[in-house]
Amino acid sequence: MVRPRHDDPELPDDITPQDLHPSARNELKTLSKENAEGVARHMAMAARLIDDDPELAHQHAVSAARRAGRIAVVRETLAITAYATGDFALALRELRTYRRISGKDDQIALMVDSERGIGRPDRALEVGRAVDRSTLATPVRVELAIAMSGARLDLGQTDRALHELDIPELDPDRAFEWSPALFAARATVLEELGRDDEAAQWRTRAEIAADALGISDDGADEFIVVEEIVEEFSDGGSGDIVSEDDSESPAAETSPASAAVDGVDEFEPDEAAESAAVDESADRA
């Protein structure tokens, strides 16, 4: 029997393993049934809380990691909640562990941003350049471009920050899931360059794309397909944005943790308390 630890955050009765994304639950099948259910509930609770109470979400992620520290999606969730709380060093360590366990680079942009968060924009650029972008899913490749642009801004390399965003996905007339963030990032760099009129156009495009895609102010995707939205810019150019139906646009490689809300070493006994106490026996199948 897997008993709660005294320092585990409380789980409400209405949270169930089924609240966790199915692909994440599938990764927990190597655990005992009871342990898998407890881990799933903590991860689902972390997903529920990540936006409103990231600190408590992180506590739930830590509880899941104590019981299943060798499961990739658990370490990914721990990294995401650590990032949300501003603990970029822990986030980076856990992202490295996640990548080693899973063999995936789908959180490379978060690694770059974590390096930025701990004040190492040069290292952030090295991390981003070390990945073969052609192997990345399109949404991940766009996220990486945005993160790399941010690192350039950190270094005062504004022109190069703009160049980082000159990618094929920067289509002002079509809206994909990544378009609002990409357009907004370009607007930010243009503002830094003093090109305010162009920045305003891209800022407007970002808003139009978000509306077309049904992205609400709190960031939740409603997946409303809007065929066409027209916005006239001051220069007379067309601001038409056509949102792409899911059947036509490249599919996102969904992270279970981000879908529901959406480190080099394994947890070791001599590490900090919040990331050290993995219950090895509970991690057995």
N, C-alpha and C positions, 0 to 999 in steps of 0.2 A: 504493500500500500504506500502511495506517495502522499505524505502528509505536508500540509502547508508549513512553511517556516514562520517563525514569529515575526520576521521582518518582511514577509510578503505583503504587498498591498492587497486590500480586500477586493474580492471579485463579486460583483452583483449577481444575483440569481438569474437575471435575464440574459447574461452573456453565455453563449454556448460555443462548442467547437465549430459548429456550422457557420458561425459568424466570421470565421477566418476564410480567406480566399482558398478555394479548392486546391490550387496548385501548391499553396503553402502547406495545407493539411496533408497533401500527398507526401511531402518531404518528411513528415513526422511518423511515417509508417514503420520506420526502423525502431521506434520506441515501443515500450509496453503500452497497451491500450489506455490504461489509467494515466500514465505519465503523458502520453500524447494528448489526451483530452485536457489535462491541466496546462500544458504548454500552449496548446491552441487557444485556450480561454485567455491566458495572459497576453498572448500576441494579439488576439482580437481586441482586447481591452486597450492595448497600446495603440492600435489602429484607431480606435474610437476616440481616444483622448489626444492624439498627437497635435492637433491644431489648437485645442482649447487649453490643455494642461500638459505641455510636453514633459515637465518634470515627473508627473505621475505616470505618464506614458512610459518614460524611461525606467521607472521603478518596475513596471510590469515586464518590460523587456529584459531587465536584469534577472527577474524571477524566472522567466522562460529560459534564459541562458544558463542559469544554475542547473537546470534540469536537462538541458539539451544543447550543451555548448559545442557539440561537434556537428550540428545541423546548420547548413549554410544559411537558410532563410532566417534562422534565429539570430545568427550573428549579423546578418544584414539588417534585421529589425533593430537590434541593439545599436548598430552604427547610425541608423537613421534617427533614432530617438536621441542619441548622444549629440548628433549634429543639431537637432532641433533645440536642445538645451544650451548650445554654444560650447559644448565640450569637444572642440575640434580634434584635439590630440587623441582622445578615446575613439572618436568617430573614425579617424584615419586608421588607427590600429585595427579596429574591427572590420573596416572595409578591406584592408589587406588580408585579414584572415578569411573573410567571406570570399574574396577572389581566389585565394589559395584552395579553399575547400571546394568551391563551385566550378573553378576554371573559367568564370565569366568576367567580362569587362563591362557589364551593363551598368555598374555604378562608378565608372571612371570619372564622370563629371563631378560627382560628389567627392571623390578623392581629390580632384583638383581644387575644388572649393574648400575642402578641409585644410589643404596645404596653405591656401590663401588665408584661412581663418587663424592659423597659428603664425602668420606673418612671414610665409616663405613663398612669395609669388614666383621667384625664379625656379624653385623646386616644383611648384605647381605646373609651370610650363614644361619642365622636363618630364613630369609624370604624364601629361597629356600628349606630348610628342612621342612617347615610348609606345603608344598604342597604334596599331594599324587601323585607321578609321574606316577603311573599306570593309572591315569585318564587323563593324558595329551596326546595329539596327538604326534606322533613320532617326527616330526620336532621341536615341542615345547620342548619335553623332551631332545632332543639333544642340543638345544640352552641353556637350563637350565644347562646341564652338563658343557658346555663351560663356562658359566658365573660363575658357582660354582668353576670351576678350576681356573678362573681368580682371584676370591676372595681368594682362597688358596695361589696363588702366591703373592697377595698383603700382606698376612700375613707371607710370607717367608716359607710357608709349601709346599715346592716343591714336595716332595714325595706324599703328599696327593693330590696335584693338579693333578698329573698324575693319581692317583687312581680315581679321579672324572671322568676321561675320559674313564675309563675301562667299557664301556657300550656295550650292544649287537650290537648297530648300528655301532660300530667301526670295520667295515669289510674292510680290505685292498684290497680286490679283487673285490668289487662291488661298484659302484658309484650311490648314491642317491643324491637328492638335497642338503642334509645337509652334504655330505661327504667332500667337499673341506674345509669348515670351521672347521669341526671336525678334519680332518687330520692336518690342519695347526696349530690348537690349540695344538695338541699332539706334533708336531714338536717344538713349542715354549717352552713347558715344558721340553722336552728332551734337548733342548739347555741350559736351565737354570740348568739342572742336569749335564751338561758337556758331555752328550752322543751325540756327534756331528754327528757321522756316522748314528746312528738311526734317528736323527733329519732330516738329509739330505734325508733319504729314505722317511720319512713321508711328508716332504716338496715336494718332487717329486711326491708322490702319490696325494697330494692335487692339484698340477698343472695338472696332468694327468686326475684326476676326473673332474676338471673344464673344461678342453678341451673336455672330453667325453660328458659332459652335455651341452656343448655349452654356457658356461658362459664366457662372454667377460670380458675384463679388467675393464670395467666400472661397472661390476656387473650385467649387464642385462642378463636375461636368454633367450636364443634363442630356448630352448627346442628341440635341435637336438639330436636324439637318435643315439648313436654310439654303435655298438654291442660289440666291443672289441678293446682295445688298449694295446699294449705290451710295457713294459719298463723293461730293465734289470738293476738290481741294482748291486753295486760293490761286494756284498757278494754272487752273483750268484743266489740269490733267484728270483723267478718270481715276476714281478710287474704288472701282468695283472690286469686290472680293467675293469669290465663289467658294463656299465651303464644300469640301470634298466628302462624298458619301463613303462610309466605311469600306464598301466593296471596291472602291477605286483607290483609296489612299493606302500608303504603306502601313501595315499594322504595327502598333506599338508593342514592344516586348515588355509586358507588364510585370513590374515587380510586385510580388504578393503583398509586401508591406505597404508600398505606396498605393496599390490598388485598393486595399482595404481602407487606407486613410486617404488610399488610391482607388594593424593589430598583428602584429605579426604572429604572436604566439597564441596558443590556446589559453584559456583561463588557467592561471597557475596559482597554487596556494599562497605564494608570497607576494602577489600583486595587490593592488588597492582593493579595499573591501567591496566596493560596489561591483567590481568586475572579476573578483577572485574566487568567490565562493561557489564554484560549480559542484553540484552533488554528483560525483562520479557514478555512484551506484544507481542514481535515478536516470542516468544517461544510457543504461544498458537496455537492450531490447527486452 
